[in-house]
């Protein structure tokens, strides 16, 4: 059951679009920081801004600080809602009706797939921010 949910997660184009949008945020911020001509005075500005301009290896921490508070929870909510409601749209609901599966087992498999999505999204954001840095 878990393997089926993970396979459905990997094959959905919406998931990859969601991950690409999450990776685009640090890329946009990195390009902006590189092309911007301003430098905050020492001791002022964002906590990571001065450090990132001096050391690019800190950019993944800044990217995660950008993505984690708002964008990742929003993305997880969209993916979780799609995994439950998307059964009818994807045509997989009829398989659940033909061969009934327990609710607990189904929801556990969906939660495992959602955790895999979160780990994939965080890894992709870190890798894209390291490439940009």
PAZAPA-4460 file (N, C-alpha, C; in steps of 0.05 Angstrom, whole numbers, plus 32768, in hexadecimal, padded with zeros to 4 digits):
% residues 133
    n_x    n_y    n_z   ca_x   ca_y   ca_z    c_x    c_y    c_z   seq   type   mol
   8010   7FE8   8000   8000   8000   8000   8011   8019   8000     1      X     A
   8027   8019   8010   8039   8030   8011   8047   8034   7FF7     2      X     A
   804F   801E   7FEA   805D   8020   7FD1   804A   802B   7FBB     3      X     A
   8031   8024   7FBC   801E   802F   7FA9   801A   804D   7FAD     4      X     A
   8018   8056   7FC6   8015   8072   7FCC   802E   8082   7FC3     5      X     A
   8046   8077   7FC8   805E   8084   7FC0   8060   8086   7FA2     6      X     A
   8058   8071   7F94   8058   8071   7F77   8045   8086   7F6C     7      X     A
   802D   8088   7F78   801A   809C   7F6F   8025   80B8   7F74     8      X     A
   8033   80BB   7F8B   803E   80D5   7F91   8054   80DD   7F7D     9      X     A
   8065   80CB   7F75   807A   80D1   7F63   8070   80D6   7F47    10      X     A
   805B   80C9   7F3F   8051   80CB   7F23   803E   80E3   7F1F    11      X     A
   8036   80F1   7F33   8024   8108   7F30   8034   8121   7F28    12      X     A
   802D   812D   7F11   803B   8146   7F09   8037   815D   7F1C    13      X     A
   8020   815D   7F2A   801C   8173   7F3D   8030   8173   7F54    14      X     A
   8039   815C   7F5C   804D   815A   7F71   8067   8167   7F68    15      X     A
   8070   8160   7F50   8089   816B   7F46   8087   8189   7F41    16      X     A
   8070   8192   7F38   806C   81AF   7F35   806E   81BD   7F50    17      X     A
   8063   81B0   7F65   8064   81BB   7F80   8081   81BC   7F8A    18      X     A
   8090   81A8   7F85   80AC   81A7   7F8D   80BC   81BC   7F7E    19      X     A
   80B7   81BF   7F64   80C5   81D3   7F54   80BF   81EF   7F5D    20      X     A
   80A7   81F4   7F65   80A0   820F   7F6F   80AE   8214   7F8A    21      X     A
   80B0   81FF   7F9B   80BE   8202   7FB4   80DC   8208   7FAF    22      X     A
   80E7   81FB   7F9B   8103   81FF   7F95   8108   821A   7F87    23      X     A
   80F4   8225   7F7A   80F7   823F   7F6D   80FA   8256   7F80    24      X     A
   80EE   8254   7F98   80F1   826A   7FAB   810E   826F   7FB3    25      X     A
   811D   825B   7FBC   8139   8261   7FC3   8149   826A   7FAB    26      X     A
   8143   8260   7F93   8151   8269   7F7B   814D   8286   7F76    27      X     A
   8134   828F   7F78   812D   82AB   7F73   813B   82BD   7F88    28      X     A
   813A   82B4   7FA1   8147   82C4   7FB7   8166   82C4   7FB3    29      X     A
   8171   82AE   7FAB   818E   82AD   7FA6   8197   82BF   7F8F    30      X     A
   8188   82BF   7F7A   818E   82D0   7F63   818B   82ED   7F6B    31      X     A
   8176   82F3   7F7B   8172   830E   7F84   8189   8318   7F96    32      X     A
   8192   8306   7FA8   81A8   830E   7FBA   81C2   8312   7FAB    33      X     A
   81C6   8302   7F96   81DF   8305   7F86   81DE   831E   7F75    34      X     A
   81C7   8324   7F69   81C6   833B   7F57   81C1   8356   7F66    35      X     A
   81B6   8354   7F7E   81B0   836D   7F8D   81CA   837B   7F94    36      X     A
   81C9   8394   7F94   81E2   83A4   7F99   81E2   83B0   7FB5    37      X     A
   81D0   83A7   7FC6   81D0   83B2   7FE1   81DE   839F   7FF4    38      X     A
   81E9   83AA   8009   81F5   839A   801E   81EB   83A6   8039    39      X     A
   81DF   8396   804A   81D6   83A1   8063   81ED   83A8   8075    40      X     A
   81EA   83BD   8085   8200   83C4   8097   8204   83AD   80AB    41      X     A
   821C   83AB   80B6   8221   8395   80C9   820F   8398   80E1    42      X     A
   8203   8381   80E9   81F1   8381   8100   81D4   8388   80F9    43      X     A
   81CF   838F   80E0   81B3   8395   80D8   81AB   8383   80C1    44      X     A
   8192   8383   80BB   8188   8372   80A5   8180   8357   80B0    45      X     A
   817A   8345   809D   8172   832A   80A5   8189   831A   80B1    46      X     A
   8182   8307   80C1   8196   82F7   80CF   81A8   82E8   80BB    47      X     A
   819C   82DD   80A6   81AB   82CD   8093   81B5   82DD   807C    48      X     A
   81AB   82F5   8078   81B2   8305   8060   81CF   830B   805E    49      X     A
   81DB   8316   8074   81F7   831C   8073   8208   8303   8072    50      X     A
   8200   82EE   8080   820F   82D5   8081   820F   82C7   8066    51      X     A
   81F8   82C8   8058   81F5   82BB   803E   8205   82CA   8029    52      X     A
   8206   82E4   802B   8215   82F3   8017   8233   82ED   801B    53      X     A
   823B   82E7   8033   8257   82E1   8038   825F   82C4   8033    54      X     A
   824C   82B1   8038   8252   8295   8036   823A   8287   802A    55      X     A
   823D   827D   8012   8227   8271   8003   821E   8256   800E    56      X     A
   822F   8249   801F   8226   8230   802A   8211   8233   803F    57      X     A
   820C   824B   8048   81F6   8250   805B   81DC   8255   804D    58      X     A
   81DC   8256   8033   81C4   825C   8024   81AE   8246   8027    59      X     A
   81B5   822C   8029   81A0   8218   802F   8191   821D   8049    60      X     A
   819F   8227   805D   8191   822D   8076   817E   8245   8072    61      X     A
   8187   8258   8063   8176   826F   805D   815E   8267   804C    62      X     A
   8163   8255   8039   814D   824C   8028   8138   823C   8038    63      X     A
   8142   822B   804A   812F   821D   805B   8120   8230   806E    64      X     A
   812D   8245   8077   8120   8259   8088   810B   8267   8078    65      X     A
   810F   826A   805E   80FB   8277   804C   80E4   8264   8046    66      X     A
   80E9   824B   8041   80D5   8238   8038   80C5   822B   804F    67      X     A
   80D1   8225   8065   80C4   8216   807A   80AD   8223   8088    68      X     A
   80AD   823D   808D   8096   8248   809D   807C   8249   808E    69      X     A
   807C   824F   8074   8063   8254   8066   8060   8241   804E    70      X     A
   8073   8240   803D   8070   8232   8023   806F   8214   8025    71      X     A
   8080   8208   8036   807F   81EB   8039   8065   81E1   8046    72      X     A
   805C   81EE   805C   8042   81E5   8066   802B   81E8   8052    73      X     A
   802B   81FD   8043   8017   8201   802E   8019   81EB   8019    74      X     A
   8031   81E5   8011   8035   81D0   7FFD   802D   81B5   8008    75      X     A
   8033   81AF   8021   802C   8195   802D   800D   8193   802F    76      X     A
   8000   81A9   8036   7FE3   81A9   8037   7FD6   81A3   801C    77      X     A
   7FE2   81AF   8007   7FD7   81AA   7FEC   7FDB   818D   7FE4    78      X     A
   7FF3   8182   7FEA   7FF9   8166   7FE2   7FE8   8153   7FF3    79      X     A
   7FE4   8158   800C   7FD4   8147   801D   7FB7   8147   8014    80      X     A
   7FAC   815E   800E   7F91   8160   8004   7F8E   8152   7FE9    81      X     A
   7FA2   8155   7FD9   7FA1   8148   7FBF   7FA3   8129   7FC1    82      X     A
   7FB2   8120   7FD5   7FB4   8103   7FD7   7F9A   80F6   7FE0    83      X     A
   7F8B   8104   7FEF   7F71   80F9   7FF8   7F5B   80FE   7FE3    84      X     A
   7F58   8117   7FDB   7F43   811E   7FC8   7F4A   8117   7FAC    85      X     A
   7F63   8113   7FA6   7F6B   810C   7F8B   7F67   80EF   7F83    86      X     A
   7F5D   80DF   7F95   7F58   80C3   7F8E   7F42   80C1   7F79    87      X     A
   7F2E   80D1   7F7B   7F18   80D0   7F67   7F22   80DB   7F4C    88      X     A
   7F31   80F0   7F4D   7F3B   80FD   7F34   7F4F   80EB   7F26    89      X     A
   7F60   80DE   7F36   7F75   80CD   7F2A   7F6B   80B2   7F21    90      X     A
   7F52   80AC   7F27   7F47   8092   7F1F   7F4F   807B   7F30    91      X     A
   7F5B   8080   7F48   7F63   806A   7F59   7F4F   8065   7F6F    92      X     A
   7F3A   8075   7F70   7F25   8070   7F85   7F16   8056   7F7F    93      X     A
   7F12   804F   7F66   7F03   8037   7F60   7F12   801E   7F69    94      X     A
   7F2D   801F   7F6A   7F3C   8008   7F74   7F38   8005   7F92    95      X     A
   7F35   801B   7FA0   7F30   8019   7FBD   7F14   800E   7FC2    96      X     A
   7F02   8014   7FB0   7EE6   800A   7FB3   7EE4   7FED   7FAB    97      X     A
   7EF4   7FE4   7F98   7EF3   7FC8   7F8F   7EFF   7FB6   7FA4    98      X     A
   7F16   7FBD   7FAD   7F24   7FAE   7FC2   7F27   7FC0   7FDA    99      X     A
   7F14   7FBE   7FEC   7F15   7FD1   8003   7F2E   7FCE   8014   100      X     A
   7F38   7FE5   801C   7F4F   7FE6   802D   7F46   7FF5   8046   101      X     A
   7F51   7FED   805D   7F4A   7FFB   8076   7F53   8018   8075   102      X     A
   7F43   8028   8082   7F49   8045   8083   7F63   804B   8090   103      X     A
   7F69   803D   80A6   7F82   8041   80B5   7F9A   803B   80A3   104      X     A
   7F98   8025   8095   7FAE   801D   8084   7FB2   8030   806D   105      X     A
   7F9C   8039   8061   7F9D   804D   804B   7FA8   8068   8054   106      X     A
   7F9F   8072   806B   7FA9   808B   8075   7FC6   808A   807E   107      X     A
   7FCE   8073   8089   7FEA   806F   8090   7FFC   8070   8077   108      X     A
   7FF3   8063   8062   8003   8064   8049   8004   8080   803E   109      X     A
   7FEE   808F   803F   7FEE   80AA   8035   8000   80BC   8046   110      X     A
   8001   80B8   8060   8012   80C8   8072   802F   80C2   806C   111      X     A
   8036   80A9   8068   8052   80A2   8061   805A   80AF   8047   112      X     A
   8048   80AF   8033   804E   80BC   801A   8051   80DA   801D   113      X     A
   8041   80E6   802F   8043   8102   8034   805D   8109   8042   114      X     A
   8066   80F9   8054   8080   80FD   8061   8096   80FA   804C   115      X     A
   8094   80E8   803A   80A8   80E5   8025   80A8   80FE   8013   116      X     A
   8090   810A   800E   808F   8123   7FFF   809D   8139   800E   117      X     A
   8099   813B   8028   80A6   8151   8037   80C4   814E   8036   118      X     A
   80CE   8135   803A   80EB   8131   8039   80F6   8137   801D   119      X     A
   80E7   812F   8008   80F0   8135   7FED   80F0   8153   7FE8   120      X     A
   80DC   8161   7FF1   80DB   817E   7FED   80F2   818C   7FFB   121      X     A
   80F7   8184   8014   810D   8191   8023   8128   818B   8015   122      X     A
   812C   8172   800D   8145   816B   8000   8148   817B   7FE6   123      X     A
   8133   817E   7FD6   8135   818D   7FBD   813A   81AA   7FC2   124      X     A
   812F   81B6   7FD7   8134   81D2   7FDD   8151   81D6   7FE6   125      X     A
   815B   81C3   7FF6   8177   81C6   7FFF   818A   81C3   7FE7   126      X     A
   8185   81AF   7FD5   8196   81AB   7FBE   8195   81C3   7FAB   127      X     A
   817D   81CD   7FA6   817B   81E4   7F94   8189   81FD   7FA0   128      X     A
   8186   8200   7FBA   8194   8217   7FC6   81B2   8214   7FC7   129      X     A
   81BC   81FC   7FC9   81D9   81F7   7FC8   81E3   81FD   7FAC   130      X     A
   81D3   81F5   7F98   81DC   81FB   7F7C   81DC   8219   7F77   131      X     A
   81C9   8227   7F81   81C7   8244   7F7D   81DE   8252   7F8C   132      X     A
   81E3   8248   7FA4   81F8   8255   7FB5   8213   8252   7FA8   133      X     A
***
